[in-house]
Structures are given as structure tokens and as C-alpha cells.
């Protein structure tokens, strides 16, 4: 384990909405209504000027947005109130400035401006009237009893769409889908509730990532053959392109590299996704993965995925070897109001090879292949407002893994628990100085006989580095044999970071950074009790402090710090002085 290892849903306009209202005929401006300008010249000259002006350029109508219910939709959902616009038009000029009659172009321009002002006033009056009509009908009893697709999507299966849309027009008891996977609000009984239900439907569709939400169209019509209070939603969906290809670079975890990702969306017509990824880097020499993910019960809240992967990682910077990993994984993911749950089975084969010439005896003894068959559960809850420099919220992540299922090597049998947390707050209300408290705890309890020896190298935990406990080299905490870090079975780390803007440059993404880090790594002693091992773990921790700069460069964070280790142990690999950290996750 390397210590540094690491699409607002678009809004949709309701383009049409039918409500009952009194018909109001709006006057249409006519060219005759525009006052004529007297000319001091002869009638013949005036006639010639008017003719020339009309032939030169026809006055185009002003460019207005078509009448739509987008503003009404936002008002219905409480996002913005209906406000009356200013006076629809300015009064016509009673006379033109002196000398304007001598310039036909000025006369034409003044005529055009007045004509456009009149049209604008009539348009605003019509829009205001539509808003008033809809507002008056918000509590009108209406029932949404059907949803019609026009046109039907080309590749999405009809059965998938029926299962996806049915919760919005039928009660949950009429559906086989579990209630917690139903994102629809209660069945609407009036216009206001229908608009709210429509908003939820749009957000639900966006979660699948297969539709172009900027091109979605929605309108309501009276249901043919239905009761007077029944309406039908006409939904127009446009699918995104099925093929996606991306190439780029990545920086994080103390390394850089390049990657290529290819994805096929909606491959079987039920929002399935087939994705392949290949990457190379300075530490991860090569990584390949192919995965297939599908939603269950036509819900984006529950999905199942299978994947195969191969990884070649260079750990020679702290342990004089390279680790090759090949395996397969099956994962069931569920999104709940309290966080994300991942239940995962993994079968992986690990090999330790490419030892450096100066590799220690301990590393050479641990350089044996192994197979791990395990099941794990990961719960994640993240309410931070910013992944890079949070000002509020918290992160909680708990991982529990049991290894030792059929297919495991003799020493790949253990229970491992990892807890990660972070709390971000302002120093005081309204302050632009923020702090974060982060912690990381790992406990590996061996379940194989003690006479078999220590745990496998890939199962151990490591601490130290610019993204971990600062002031130590990568993997620098804990036991060592010569140049190599041996890691441990038990570890913890705690960090306090304070971020402040540069004086008079508060808007800069560059911030001042101060920190205190502490932690420790130990091996699990099978001859001692669990309590004694915990006592050994939390006694006499390592400690470091430092100051520096933090630059936010989405999607990564860059730190330049001067670190000073205060408490350490003999033989550990310290790193006093300047250090650069690049990545997403920091202590």
C-alpha cells in the first residue's frame, strides 16, 4: 500500500404549459401608428426621402425570446418571485432634435427605436399576463396520469423507460421497485405539485448520464379521453453520443502520468456503461482496467459493476521493489441519504519482483507471490463544500475488509479496518481563515497461525510523505531495514491545517498554510494482547510542524511547505526542509 495512493444537474426549461385563462387579444403594432415627421422641404423631397428609406432597409423585428414557462417554472418552485417589469415603453418623442430632419439615416434609426420599444412593451405585457395566469392556477386541482415520449429515444429500451418513469405517475405500492430507490415525490394533486414532480424527474434522468439535459423538452397537454383534471406530460429526450474517448495527464500522490479512457454509454439500452482505461506514470508504470456497470431496478441509486484490472507499481523509492497486481472485482453500490455504501468482492494475485541491487534482506524474504480473496464494505459520507480547501462540512469514510475466502494464500487471512475523517470550519463566523482536522487510522488483525510469520508486504500500511505525515519521507515512519521501509499492521495519523489568504490578495487561489502532523506505525505483536498493542501504537507518537503555501489548481492541490520534524525515532527517514505535495487527498 502506497501512502499516497489515490458530470449541478443542468436545468431544463418547461417549454410549454397549458392553463385555462381568459383570452386576451394583444394589440399588434402597425407601421401607420408611427408618427410621421414633418419636413421643411417640398412634399416631393419628403416623398422621395420616405421611399428611399423604406427601400434601403426593412425594419427588422426586435429579437425577443419566445414565450416560455421557464420563469414560471422557477417561480413555482420558489426560486424567484414574479416581479413586474418596468414601464413597457418610453413615451414617443414629441419632436426630434433640431437638424435631425436633414439626415434620413437618423430619422430611420429613430423610427426603428420607437417601433422596437413598442414591441418590447407589448411582449413584456404578454409575459406578465402569462405569469399571472399561471400563478393564479397554482392550486388548481390537476392530476398527472401519463407520460408520453415524443419522439421515443433511439437506443434506450422501452422496458427500462417504463420502470424509470412509472414512480412519477403511480403509487409506490403499484411498483415492484423498493421504496428507498423511488426518487419521486408523492403523486401530485395540483399544478404546483406537478411542477415540483417534474423537477425531480429531470434530476432523476440526469443521474444516468445518458441524456443531453440541455436538449430535453417538456410540455403538458389535456389527456385525450380523460377527465377534466387529467393532464399528460409530453417528454422529449435526446441521447448523448454513445462513444466517449478522452486522453489526458494526471498528477497526484507524488507522481505524474498520462491516461486514455474509452467509454460506451447505454450499451444495452438500460444505461449500462462499458469503460476501458489505460495509464502510465512515474510510479505506476502501467495500469489497465475494463469495467461494466449497470443500474439496478432502473434506479441511479443502486448499481452493480464488474471489472478486471492489472497494475504495475514501482515502490523502489521506499521499499526497493515493484509490485504487480492482477485481479477481478465485483461491486454493488447504493446511494442513501446518509452516504454511499459499496459492497465489494475482490480476487487479486500479487507479485513482488524487480528488486533493486541494494534491497534489504527483509524485502528479499517478503518478495513472494500471494493471492487474496476478500470481501469488503465501504461507507462514505462527504458534506464538504470543497474537496481541496473546505470551509465547512466533514468527511467520514469507513472500510472493513475480511480476507481469507477460498482461494487465499495461507497468510492472506486477516481483518482490516480503515477509518478516514476530516472536519473543515472557519476560524470564527465570517472569517476568511479556515482550519481542517484530518485523521487516518488503520488496523490489521492477522487471522493465520503465528508460526507462519509476518503479514504479506502488500497488505501492510505505510505513513510519511508530503501528502501524508509531513516531515518524513514517503513511507518513512515505522520499522526499517537499511534503505527499506517495512510498513506495519497498525497505524494512525492526525493533522491540523490552517489556511489564510495572502494580505491584500484575498482573491488569489494561493493561500498561506500552517500545519501540525502526528502519527505512528507499528507491527502487530501476536505475543501481546490487543490492548497492549493499542498502548504501543498510541504512545510516544511522531510530531512535526511546518509553514508554506497552498495553491488550488483544480482538480488538484499543490503544496510547498517547509517541514520540521520534532519527535521521531532512530532509523526513520525524516525529510526536513522544503517539500512539494501534489494530489487530492492530504492529511
N, C-alpha and C positions, 0 to 999 in steps of 0.2 A: 504494500500500500504506500503510494507516494503521498507525503503530507500535503502536497499542493495540488492533488488531482481535482479536476473539476469535470396571431395575426390579431379603445372604446369602441365597441362594435359600431360600425358605420350606421348612421341613421338612415331611415327610409322615409321618403315623403309619401303621404297618402295623396294620390294624385286626383282622386275624385271622391265625392261623398254626396249622397242624395238625401236631402231632408225636405220635409214639407214646409213651405213658406209661401206667403203671398207673392204673386208675380209682380215684379216691379219693372216697368219698362224704362230703361235709361235713355236719356236723350242722346242723340248722335250728333256730334258737331258737324256743321256744314261749312263749306268754304264761303257761302254767302254771308254767314254770320260774322266773318272777319271784317271789321270796319275798313272802308276804303279811305285812302289818304288823298286829300285834295292836293292838286299840283298847280303851282303858279303858272306853268307853261300852258300852251294851247291844248285843246282837247285831243287834237291829233297826236301831239307828242306824248300825252298821257296814255292814250290808247296803245301807241306803239311801245311804250315802256312796259305796260302791263302785259302785252302779248309776248314781248321778248323775255320778260321774267318768267312767264308761265312755261315757255318753251325751253328755257335754259335748264331748269331742273325742277322736277316734280317734288313737292314737299313730302318727304317720307314720314310715315307714322313713327311716333316715338317707340323706342324699344322698351317694352314692359314685360315682366314675367307673366306668364299666363295665370289665370285664376286657379288657385290650388288650395288645398286644405292643409298645407304643411304648417302654416302659422296656427290654424285652428287646432291641428293635432297637438302641437306643442302646448297650446293654451289649455286644452282639455286635460293634459297630463300635468298641469301645474307648473310647467317650465317657464312660461311667460304670460303675463296678462294681456288681454286685448286692450290696446290703447288707441285712442282716436288720433288720427294723423293731423298735422297742421292744416291750416286753411287750404282747401283744394286748389286754389289758383289765385294768382295775384290779379288785381283789377287791371283791365286793359288801360293802356296809356291813352289819355285824352288827346294828346298831341305828341308829335315826335320832336326830337331836339332840332333846334334851328339848323338849317342847312342839310338835314337828312334827306329832303326830297331831291336833292341834286345827285344822290348816289343810289341808283337802283339796287345795288347789291345790299346796302344797308336796309332798304325797305323790305326786300325779300327776306333778309335774316330776321327782322323784327316780326314780320308776318309769321314766319316759321316758329319763332319762340312763343308767340302768343297762342298759336294753334296747339303746340305741344303742351303748354301749361293747361289749356282747357281739357285736352285729352287726359292729362295726368290727374286732374281734379275729378273727372268722371270715373277714372279707373279706381282711384282711392275710395271714392264714394261707394262703388260697387263692392270693393273688397271689404270695406267696413260693414256693409249691409250683410254680406255672406257671413262674416264673423258674428254679427248679432243674431242672425238666424240660427247658426249652429249653437251658440251659447244658450239661446232660449230653448233649444231642443235637447240639451244635455240629459235631462231627466226623463225624456220621453221613453216609455216602455218599448223596448226592441229586443229581439232575440236573434242571435247568430246561429242559424241552423244548418248551414252548409258552407263549404269552401270549394270553389271551383278553380282549377288550374287552367289558365288560358294564356299562352299555349302550354301544353304539358312539357316538362323537361325531357330532353332527348335521351339521356343515359340513365337517369335515376329510376329505379324500379317503382312501379305503382304501389306495390305492397308496402315498401319502405315509407313512401309518402303518406299512405293511409294511416299507418301506425304513428307517424310523426305528427300528423295534423288532427287526428281524432280526439286527443285530450282537450282541444280547444272548442269542440262543438258537442261533446258528450261527457257525461259524468264519469269520474274515475272508476266507479263501480262497474261500468259497462265495458271497461278495458281490462285486458289481461296484464297490462304493464304494472309493475309495483308502484305504489303511490309515491314513494320517495323519488322516483325517476320522472314524475309528472311535473313539468315546469309551468303548466297552465294555471292561471288564477281560476277562482270559481266561475261557473258559467255566467256570462253577462246577462243583465236584465234591462239595461238601458244603454243609450248611446255613449255615455261617458265610460261605462264599464267595457263596452265593446272596443273603444279606442285603447284602453289600458291593456286589454287582452291582445289586441293587435301588436302593441309594442312588445309584449312578452313573446309573441310568436316570431317577430322579426329577430329578437335577440337569440331565440332558440335556434332559428335557421342559421344564424351567423356562426354559432359554435361548431358546426360541422365543417366549415371552411371550404365548402364545395360550390357555393353560390356567390355571384358578384352582387353584394348588397347595395351597391350604388345604382344598380340597374333593376332592382326589384320594384314592381308596380302593384298597388293595392287599390281597389275601389269596391264600393258597396252598392248592391242593387236589390230591389224588392224581389223576393223569391217568387218565381213563377208558380202559380197554383197553390201558394201558401197563404197563411193568414196575413192580416194587415200589419202585424207587428213582426213578421219574419223577414229577415234580410239575408242576403247571400254575399260572401266575400269572394271577389274575383282576384286571384293571386297570379301574378306573372313572375316567374323565376328564370333567371339567366345563369347558366352554369359557368363556372370558371374553366379555363383550359385544363385539360386532364394531365398534360405533361408539364413538369416543372424541372428546371435544371439550374443549378447555382454553383459557382466556383468562387472561392474567396480565401482569405487568410484569417488566421486566428492567433490570438495572443492571450496567454493566461497560464496560471500555475507555474510560472517561471520558465515557460517555453514558448516558442512560436512555430507556426506551421501553416500549411495550406490544405484545403479540403475541397472536395467535389461532392455535391448532393444531387441525386436524381429522384424524382417522385412522380408517381402516377396516382392522381386523385380519382376517387369514385370508381375504382377499377371494376367492381362487380355490380355497380348501381345501387349500393347501400352505404355510401360514404366511407368505403374502405380505402385504405391508403397503403401503397407498396412503395417502400423507400430504400434506396441504396446509398451508402456513404463510404467514401474513401478519403483518408487523410495521411499526411506525413508531417513530421516535425523534428525539432531538435532533440527532444526526449522520447516522444512517441514516434519511433522510427516508421511504423506503419500501423494503420488501423482500418479495418474493413467491417462493415455491418450491413446486413439486409434484414428488413423488418416488414411485417404485415400487421396492420392494426385495423380493427373493425369495431364500430359501436354495437352495443347490445341493446335489444328492445327499442331500436331506433331512437336512442337517447344519447346525447353527448356526455351525459353524466356517468355513463358506465361503458367501458371499452375493454377489449381483450386483444392482446398482441403477442406475436411470437417473433423471435429474432435469432439470427446466427451471427457470430462475431469472431474476429481474430485480431489480436493486439500484440505488438512487439514494442516493449517499453525499455528504455535504457536507464538503468538505475546505477550506473557506474559512478555518478557524481557523489554518492554517499554509501554505496554498498558493493561496488566492484563487480556488477553482473548485469545481464539483461534478462528480462522476464517475458516469455512468450506464453500467451493465453489464447486458447481456442475453446469455444463452447456454444451453448444454445440457452435461450431463456424464454420463459412463458410468463406473461404478466397480466393480471386483472386489476384494472384501475377504476376507482369510484370517487366521484367528487360529491362531497356532502357540505352542508352549511358550516361544519366545524373543521373542514380541511380535506385533504386528499389522501386516500388510502390506496396503497399499492401492495398486492399480494403476489409474490414472485417465486417461481421455481427456477433454479439455475443448475446446470451441469457443465462444469468447466474443467479443462485439463491445463495444468500449469507446468512450465519447464523453466529451470534456471540454467542458463548457459552463457557463452561468450564472456567467461570470467577474464578479468584483466590480469596481466602478469603479476601485479602486486597484491592480488586478492588474498585476504587473510585466511587462516586455517579454518576459522569458524564458518566463513562463507563457503568454502570448498566442501565442508562437511554437510552444509544445508542445501547444497546445489543438487537436489534430487527431484525428479518429476513427481507430481501428485495430481490426484483428481478429487474434486469437491462436488458433492451433490447436496444441495441445500434448499431450504425454503425460508423466505423472509417476509416480514411485514414492515412497511414504511408508512408512517403518518406524518404529514407535513401541513402546517398551518402558518401562513405568512400574511401579516397585515401591514407590513412596512410600506411607506409611501414611496420609497426609493431604495432600490437594491444596492446602489453604490454608496450613497451617503444619506441614510434615512434620518428624518427629523421626528418621526413618530411611528408607532406600531411595534410589532415584535415578530420574531420568527421562532417557531418550535418545530423540531424535526426529531422523531424517534425511530430508530431502526433496530429491529430484533431479528437475529438470524440463527437458525439451527442447522448445523452441518453434521452429516453422518447418515444421510439417507442411503439406500442401496446404490452402490457404485462409487462410494467414497473410499479414499485411501485410509490406511489404518490410523494415521494421525490427523486426518481431516475430519475430526469429530469434536465439535465444540458448540458452545452457546456464546453468541457475541451480541452485545448491546452497545449502541452508539447514540448519544444524546447531543444535539446541537441546538443552541439557543442564542438569541440576540434581542436586546431591548434598546430602542432609539428614542431619545427625548430631547427637547430644548432645555437649555440650562435653567431657564425660567420663562414663564409665559411671555411671548412676544420677542424673545431673544433670538438673535441670528447665530448664536453659539450653540452647538449641539454636541451631545455625547452619545456613545453607544457602549453597552456592556455585552460582551460575547463570551460564550463558554463552549467547550467541546470535551466530552467525556467518553472514553471507550473502555469496555471491559470484556475480555475474552476468557471464558472459563473452559479449560480443557476437559473433555469427557472420555479420553482414552487412558489406558493404564500409564501410570507414571514411569514405569520402567522402559517405555518406548522412547523416552527422551523429550526434547522440547518441541514446540509447535513448528509448523512449516513457516518458512520465511514469507511467502506471500500473504499469510493470514495475520501477520503482525501489524502493529500500528507504529507510526513514526511522527515525531514532532520537531519543529525547528524550520527556520527559513523566513524570508521576507513576507510571506503570506500567512505564516503560522506564528510561532513564538519568535518574535524579532530579537535579534542579538545573538542568535545561534545560526549555524549553517543548516542547510537542508538536511533533515534527519539528524541534526546534531545533538539532540537530547538523548539521555539514556546510555545503555551499555554500548561499548565499542570494543573492537578487536583490531588494533592497528588503525588503518585508514577507514575501516568499515563500520558503519552503524548497524547494530544488531536489532534495533527496534525493541518492542516489548509487547506484553499482553494487556497491561493496564496503563492508562494514560489519562491525563486531564490537562486542560489549558484554560486560562481565564485572561481576558483582555479588556482594558478600559481605554477608549479612544475619545479625544476631544477635537472637534473641528471648529475653526473660527475663520471668518473672512479676513482677507488682507485689508488693513486700514485704507479707507478711501477707494477701495476696489471691491466693494461687496458683490458686484455683479459678475465678477470673474469666476470661471469654473475652477480656478486654482485656490486652494484653501490651506491654511496653516493646520498642522496636525501634531498632536502630542499623544503619547501612549504610555501605558504601564502593562507589561505582559508577565504572566507567571504560568508555570506548568511543570509537569514531571512525567517520566516514562519509566516503568519498571516491569520486570518479568513476574509472572505468577509462580509463586513458590508452592509446589504441591506438598511440601513438608509442613507448611504452616496453615493455620485456619484462614477462612475468608476474612475474618475481622482483622487478623494480623496483617494480611496483605493490603487491606484498605488503609491501615495505620501507616504502613510503609509507603504507600502511594501518596498520602496527603501530608506527610511530614517533610520538613525541610525542602520546600519547593524552589525551583529556579525562579529568578526575578530579573527583569530588565526594564529600562526606561529609555525614552528617546523623543526626539523632535524632528519635524520635517515638513514636507509639502505633499499635498494630495491633489491630483488633477483628475477630474471626471471627464473621461473620453468614452462616451457610450459606444459599445456596450461593455467597456472595461473601466477599471480604475487603476491609476498609476500612482505609486507612492515613491518618494525619495526621502529616506529617513537617515538620521544619524542615531545609531543604537548603542547603548551602553549596558552590557551585562553586569549585574550587581551581585547575584548569588548564583553559583554554578558548582560543578563537580569536576574533579580532576579527570582529565582524559576526554571530556566532552569537547565538541568542536564549536567554539564560540566564533562570532563574527562581529567584532566591534568596529564601528565606523560607519561609513555610508553604505547603504544598501537600496536596491531598487526592487520594488514588488509590482507585478503586473497580473491582473486577474479580476475575478468577480467576487470570490469568497476570501475574506480576510478575517483574522482574529480581531 
